[in-house]
Amino acid sequence: WDEQVDLGARHGVFTLATSWTGNGEAVEGFIEGVAPGKLVDAKAEVGDSKIRKGLVYAPSPGEILSQPDGTVAR
C-alpha cells in the first residue's frame, strides 16, 4: 500500500484512502475518521451520493487533510 501511495504522489495522484480494503478504501471511512458522526448528517442532507456526502464535510479554515506526500492528516 505504502509503495503505491508513494508512486502516486510522485506522479501527482493523491488518495484519501488508507488501505485497499474495508473502511480504509472508501470515502466514508475517511470522512468518519476526520469528522465522526458527520456521515449521518450528510446522508440526511444529500442522500447516498458519495461525492455529495464528501462535499458536505467542509474543513475548517487552515485545516489540511491531504498532505503533499499523499498521507492524510487526522
C-alpha positions in Angstrom: 0.0 0.0 0.0 2.7 2.5 1.0 4.6 1.9 -2.2 1.5 2.6 -4.3 0.8 5.8 -2.4 4.4 6.9 -2.8 4.3 6.1 -6.6 1.0 8.0 -7.0 2.3 11.0 -5.1 5.4 11.2 -7.3 3.1 11.5 -10.3 0.6 14.0 -8.7 -2.0 11.4 -7.8 -3.2 11.6 -4.2 -5.7 9.5 -2.2 -7.7 9.8 0.9 -7.8 6.0 1.3 -5.7 4.4 3.9 -5.8 0.8 2.7 -7.0 -1.5 -0.1 -9.9 -3.0 1.9 -12.5 -2.2 4.5 -13.4 1.3 5.6 -9.9 2.4 4.7 -10.6 2.3 0.9 -13.8 4.2 1.0 -14.6 7.9 1.2 -16.9 7.1 4.1 -14.0 5.8 6.2 -12.0 8.9 5.6 -15.0 11.2 6.5 -15.8 9.2 9.6 -12.1 9.4 10.6 -11.8 13.2 10.3 -15.4 14.2 11.2 -17.0 11.5 13.3 -20.8 11.4 13.0 -21.0 13.8 10.0 -21.9 11.0 7.6 -25.4 10.7 9.2 -25.9 14.5 8.7 -24.5 14.3 5.1 -26.8 11.4 4.2 -29.8 13.3 5.6 -28.9 16.4 3.5 -27.9 14.8 0.2 -28.8 11.1 0.1 -26.5 8.3 -0.8 -24.2 10.0 -3.3 -20.5 9.5 -2.2 -19.5 12.7 -4.0 -22.2 14.8 -2.4 -21.5 13.3 1.0 -17.9 14.3 0.7 -18.8 17.8 -0.3 -21.0 18.3 2.8 -17.9 18.0 5.1 -16.1 21.3 4.8 -12.7 21.5 6.6 -12.3 24.4 9.0 -10.1 27.3 7.9 -6.5 26.3 7.9 -7.2 22.5 8.2 -5.3 20.5 5.7 -6.5 16.9 5.2 -4.4 15.5 2.4 -0.6 16.2 2.6 1.7 16.7 -0.4 3.3 13.3 0.1 -0.1 11.6 -0.2 -0.6 11.0 3.5 -3.8 12.1 5.4 -3.7 14.3 8.4 -6.0 13.1 11.1 
